[in-house]
Amino acid sequence: MSDDLAQGLSRYPTTRWSTVVRAGEEDGESRRQALSRLLERYMPALRAHLLCGMRIAEDRAQDLLQSFVSDKILEQNLVARADPGRGRFRAFLRTALENYVRSVLRRGQTAKRLPPGGPLLPIDEREQCLADLDCPTDAFDVAWARQLLADVLECMEADCREQDRMDVWGVFEGRVLRPILQHAEPAPYDVLIKHFEFESPAKACNALVTAKRMFMRTLRSMISETVADERLVEEEIRELKAILLSAGA
């Protein structure tokens, strides 16, 4: 089997910091698409940080998150301030959220943001949340890692489907994904050979090799969108593995 599928596909560019740059542009369809991609990637992590890291009630956390996106990301173009020379974009975004929440809780919510019934948080809860801002939490990183993995797998499956190579996806799913995600036994090669009509066991093994290379290429491509250099790509991959292992994922 050729590795053309692994080498030639991926809906995501490999240019480093590419999505962050486009999301920080002044206007245009490119910016909207890039912002949409970033929000899809990081909203679960930001929400998890509010709920688990800062222990804010779900409905209030949702209000704060929507205000953060509206005020900082959309109106003030927060993404344009991200500096590739100062580390990971996810660290920048998490710090920006913490600073925003700290500011909101300290000054009280402005009249235009007040929901019916008063402030977002009672005074005692505000004090607790401000204290929790200084407590380390892995909720943000775990949610980020899981969402990134889901995005990679979705993109990889779509690429296989588009190229009519669901045999590659099927072997990867049966031999790698289900055993990891569902604790299932790896699908026997003889079953896969029969189901996908491989010409030989070697062809089935080659399909798995291609799938693994495709997975890593897609992963690297997505990570590259929000980091500045190759060294950080490798660091993110190592950290992704560590986060998922620690979370039992």
N, C-alpha and C positions, 0 to 999 in steps of 0.2 A: 504494500500500500504506500502511496506517495504521501509525503508530509505537506503537500500543497495546502491542504485544508488547514492545518495547524499554522502554517506560515502566512497564508494569504488573507485570512479572515479576521474579523473583529470590528464591531461597530464603533469602537472607541479608538481614538488616535493615540500614538505613543509619544507625542510631543509633551515634554514635561511642563507641568503648571498650566497646561493649555486651557482647561475648563475654567480655572480661576481667572485667567487673563480675560477670557471672553465674557465671563460673568461680571467682571468689573468694568466693562465698556459702558459708555454713556447710554446707548440705546440701540435698538435694532433687534431683529429676530435672532441673531446669533447670541446676544446677551440673554434674551428670554429663554432660549433653549438651554444655555449653560446654567443659568440660575435654577431652572426647573430640575436639571440633573443634580446639581449640588443639593438642593432642598430635599429631593427624593433620597439622596444618599445620607444626609446628615440629620434630617428631622427626627428619625427614631432615636438617634443618639442624644440629641438635644432634649427631647422629651424624657428619655430615661434619666438623664442627669437631673432634670427638675424633680422628677418623681422619686427617684431612689437616692440620688446624691444629696439633694437639698430637702427632701421629704416634704414637698409641696403637694397639697391635695390635687387630685386629677383635674377637676374642673378649673381650679385656679392656675394650675400649671399650663393648661391649654390656653387660657387667657394671656398669660405671660408670654408664652411661646409665640402666639399670633401677634402680640404687640411687638415683640422683638423682631420678628420677620418684617412686619410692616414698617416699624420705625427705623430700625438699624439697617436691615438688608436691602429693603426696597427703596425707602425714601432717602436714606443717607448713603446708600451704596457702600455698605461696610466692606464688601468683598474687594473693592478697589484699593483698600488700605492694606490688604494682606501682602506681606513682604516675604518672598521666597528665601531670602537670606536669613530669616529669623526662625526657621524651623517648619514644622508640619502645619498644614492648613487646619487640620482638625483641632490642634492645640490652640490656634488663633481663634477659631470659632467658639470653642468651649470657653476660653477666657473672656471673649466678648460677651457671651451670654451671662456669665457670672457677674461681670461688671455692670451689665444692664440691669440684672435682677437686683444687685446690691443698690444701685442708684434708685430704682423704683421703690424698693422697700424702705429706703432711708428717707426719701422725700415724700412718700405717700403717692398714691396714684392721682394723676391730673384729672380734672373734671371731665374731660372729653372721653377718658378711658374708663370712668367708673361704671361698673355694672350695677343693675338695680340691687339695692340693699346695702351699698356701702363699699369700702375698700376691698381689694382682692384678698388681703390677709388681715386678720385681727392682729393687734399689736404684739401679743405674746407669740403668735406664729411667725411674725416678721422677725422678732429677735432670734427665734430658733433657727430660721432659715439663714439669717446672716451668720450665725455661728457655724452652721453646716457648710457654708461656702469654703471654710478653711479645712474641712475634713476630706481626705482623699477618698475617691470612689472609683470603682471600675465599671460602673453602670454605663457610662458614656462609651467607653472603649468596647465593651461587650456588644452593645447595640450597634455601634459602628462596624465592628468586625462581622457580625451576623448579616447586616444589610449589604455590606460589600460582597460577602460570599454569595448571597442570594442574587445580587446583580450580575456577578461573574457567571454563575450557573445559568441564569436566564439568558444572558447574551450568548453563551456557548451553545445552549440548546437551540436558540433561534438561528444561529449561524449554521449548525448542522442541518436543521430543517430546511433552511433556505437553499443549501447546496445538495439536498437530497442525500444526506449522509447520516441518517438516523441510526445506522448500524454503529457508527462511531459513538454517538451519544448513548445508545443502548448498552454497549459494552462498558462504557464508563459508568453508567448508572448501575449496572448490575454488579460490576466487579469492585467499584470504588465508593460511589455515593451511598447506596443502600447499606452496605456494611458499616460505613462511618456514621451516617445520620440515623439509621433505623436499627443498628446493631444486628443486621441480618447476615446470614452466611453469604459469601460471594457466590454469584451465579456460576454454575459449572460451565466450563468452556464448551462442552459437548451440547449443552442446551442453547447457548448463544450461537454456536455454529449452525445448528439446525434452524433456529428462529430467524437469523439474519442471512442465512444461506451463504455463509463464508465458504470459499473454495477449499480451505484447509485450516488446521489449527494455527498455523503460522500467520495466516491472514487475520484471524481473530486477535492474536497477540499483537500484531502490528497496529490494528485498530485501537487497541488500548494504549499503546505507546503514543500514537497520534493524538488521542484524546487527552492524555496527560500533558503533552506539549501544548496543545490548544488551550487547556485550562490555565497553564502557567503564563502563556502569552497574553491571554485575556486579562488575567489578574495583574500582570505587570503593566499592561496598557491602562487599566483603570486606576491603579495606584499612581501611575505617572501623571495623571491629570491634575493631581493636587500636591505633588512634591517637586522640588527644584532640581535634583540631580540623581544620578544612578545610585550613589551611596545611600540616599534616603529611601529609594525604592527597595533596596535590599533590607534596610532596617525595618521598613514597614511590613515586609513579608515575614520577617522573623517575629516581629511583634504581633502580627495577625495570628500566626500559629500559636504563640504563647498565650494570647488572650483566649482563643477558642479552646485550647487545652485546659486552661484554668477554669473556664466556664463549663467544662464538660460537654462542649459542642463538637 
